[in-house]
């Protein structure tokens, strides 16, 4: 397997891992995020801790996609390649802040007797849930919109995957960015039909890209002139494995 083919498989795998970890982690978090009295009750600490672990997988997967695609992307768009790594690093950092906030609820619940002030515990718990919600808006909302647009534009320009896939990213990135901005200014709720609909194109972009890279790898680029082989497609020198 050539280095570029391995890169495609790794990038696709990290995108799939990120999607699964994000959905599962958020679902496991719900007892702590949806119950105002979680810090005072019996709790579901094991479930919440598992959700935190999956969120760590999500953060690592965000970085993994950027690091794995960087060697290929820099041949065509060096600035975009660096920008995508930086953007994914920022996204992972914001996610980690949300992890710390949510897992802190488990600590509060376990140390309830030591604190001895239920009202203060509930107030702090509300603050931690609010912190998680803001990180959820900024990371998987605003930042992911910019990252998706940056990657889709670079991949589209290089012709590394079919155009219909990159169009999903070129549309989905700005759409989720605008939607998250609307939520930021209170135009509608973060969990609402409008916000969910706005997130569909970017989710379709990531999954379509992941499946294509896992199954086919990076695409060859069409030739502009008439000197190419029949069919008008040749592999660019940067995408052909070099002999040992």
Protein Blocks (a to p, Z undefined) as FASTA:
>chain_A
ZZklmmmmmmmmmmmmmmmmmmmmmmmmmmmmmmmklmmmnojmklmmmmmmmmmmmmmm
mmmmmmmmmmmmmmmmmmlmmmmmmmmmmmmmmmmmmmmmmmmmmmmmmmmmmnopaklm
mmmmmmmmmmmmmmmmmmmmmmmmmmmmmmmmmmmmnopacfklmmmmmmmmmmmmmmmm
mmmnopacfbdfklmmmmmmmmmmmmmmmmmmmmnopaddddfblmbcehiiacdfklpc
cdZZ
